[in-house]
Amino acid sequence: MSARRTLDALLERHGTTFAAEAGIRLRDTPQPLYQLLVLSHLLSARIRAQVAVAAAQALFSHRLRTPRRMADATWQERVDALGEGGYRRYDERTATQLGDGALLLLDSYGGDLRRLRREADGDTDALRAGLRRFPGIGPAGADIFLREVQTVWPETAPYLDTKALQGAEQLGLPTTPGKLIRLAKDQDPAVLAAALVRGALDKS
């Protein structure tokens, strides 16, 4: 199978961002950007992606969609919502980190991640460093956020991290971002990145 046909098949099967799967209508506005930060936090743990997405959906269904609501919720409310989504292995620590992270976002950026974007001023390394200030957001969490946000923060694109490139290698696709973007033509790079990551995670 040619690389183009392989990529087309991959996108047909896995061409959905994790944000879209979690029900986040990603825009360059404070609420969906915060929801993406929460989802990135959950996805970065050693837990199945489906469980992380379900936990994010449970948090959002409990109206914990903004940093103010997350900060104002009790620790037990956050634990219960995470447990409802099946996120039990890390629920207590994560509940604490989500509360602390919401307070940090409110105190440092007025609850608006676009202020972090402005501070970074097009420097992806600075943006990554800023994201890692949030409790529970390590290198993997920052990568997840940047892979997904490139749809609305185009200065970060193309953002294809190690996990995405591992998926490309496993499928016999080019392993440099430039070649992958050219092969994908007009495809949203966030969708491409998510498909490659899902390909890396799909044992079948």
N, C-alpha and C positions, 0 to 999 in steps of 0.2 A: 504494500500500500504506500502511495506517495505521502510525503510529509503533509501536503495540503489536504489530502483526503483524511489522513489521520487527525489533523487538527479540526477539520469540519465535523468529523464523528465525535471528537471530544467535546466540542462546543455544543453540539446537538444534545449530548447526554448530560453534560455538566455545566452548561453555559448560564449559570445563575450565580450572582454574587451571594455571599453569606448574609450581607445586609438585607437583600431582597428576600431571602429565605426566612429571615427573622421578622419580616414585615416592616422593615425600616424603609421609608420613602426618602432616600438620601437626597438632601439638598444642602446648599451652603447656608444653613440657618442653625441656630444654637441647639434646638431640640434633637433633630436627627443626628447631628454631629456628636452630641453627648451619647445618644443611644448607640452609635457606632463604637464609641470609646468603651461603653459597658460590654458590648458584644465582643470586642477585641480582647478585653480582659478575660472574659469567660472562655473564649476559644483558645487562649494561650496556655491554659492548664492542660495537664496530661489526662485528658478526658475526651471522649468521642465528640466530634463536631456536632452531631445531631443532638446530643445532650446539652451542649453549650447553647445551641440555637434555641432549644426548648426552654432552657432556663432564662434566656433573655426574653423570650415571649411571655413567660410567666411573670417576670419582673414588670414588664410593660403593661400586662393585663391588670396588675395591681396598681397601676397608675404611677409607677416609679420610672417615669419617662424623662424627668428633668433633674438636674443636680439639686435643686431646692427640695423637690419631693423625696429624692433619695436621701438627702441629708436629714430631712425632717422625720423620715420613717424610723421606727425603732429597729434596733439590731435584730430582734426576734421577727419582726415583719419581713426583713430582708432574708433572714434564714428560711422562713416558711415559704416565701416565694421561690427561692432557689430550690428548696426541696420539692416543691410542687413540679418544678421543671426537671426533676431527676438529678439535680446537681448536688448530691449529698456528700461526696467524698471531701470536697473543699468548701462546703457551705458556710461553716462558721468563720473561717479566716476570710473568705471572700466577702461575706456580709460586712465584716469590719473594714476591709479595704475599700469596698464600694462607698461606705459612709465617709471614710477619710478622704477618698478621692473626690467625692462630690464637694466636700468642704474646701478642699484645695482649689478646685475649679472655680468655686464661688469667690473665694478670697483672693486668688491670684489673677483671675481672668473675668471676673464678673459673671461667671457661668457660661462664657462664650468662647469656644475653642477657636473662633476666628481671630481672637486676639493673639493666641499662640501662633497662628499662621502669619499674622502681620509681623510679629516679633522675629520669626524665622526669616522673613523677607526672601523667600525663594530658596533658602538653604535647607536641603532635605536633611542633612546631618543635624542641623540645629533643631529642626522640627522633631526628628527622632529623639534627640536628647530631651526636648521639652516634654514629649509624651512619656518618657521614662521617669519623669518626676512623679507621676501618678502611682500610688500604691497598687501593686499587682500588674503593672505594665512594664514588663521587661523587654528584652530584644525581640522576642517572638510577638508579644502584644503590639509593640510599635510597628513591626513589619505588617501585621494583619491590618492595623488601622490604615497604614499608608497604601497597602495594596487596594483596599476598598475605597478610600477617599479620593483616589486619583481621578475618579469620574467627575468630582466637583472641585477638586484642587488640581487643575491640570499641570501646574508647575512641578508637581511630584512625578508626573508620568514620563516615560513608562517606568512603573515600579514593579519589577519582577524579582523577588527576593530568592534566597537559597531554596526555600521549599517549592516555589513555583518552578524554578529551574531544575530541581530534582524530578518533578513531574515530567518536564519536557524530556529530560534524559531517559527516563524509564520508557517513554513512548517513542524514542528514536527521533525526536524533534530537535531542531537547533537549540543550543544551550546558551546563546547570547541574546540579551534583550532586543537588540536591534534587529537581528534576523527573525526572531519570533514576531515582532511587531510588523515587519514587512510581510511575513507569511500570512499573518492574520488580516492584513489589509486594513479595512475600516472598522474593525471590531473594537469595542470599548476595551481599553487595556485592563480595567478592573475586572471585566467579565473574563478576559483571557487569563489573567492571573488566578482568579478563582477556579476556573476550569482546570488549569494546570495543577493547582494544589489539590483539587478533588481527585484528579487523575493520580496524583502521588499517593493519596489516601485510599483509593479504591483498589482493594486487593484482587478484585475480579478482572 
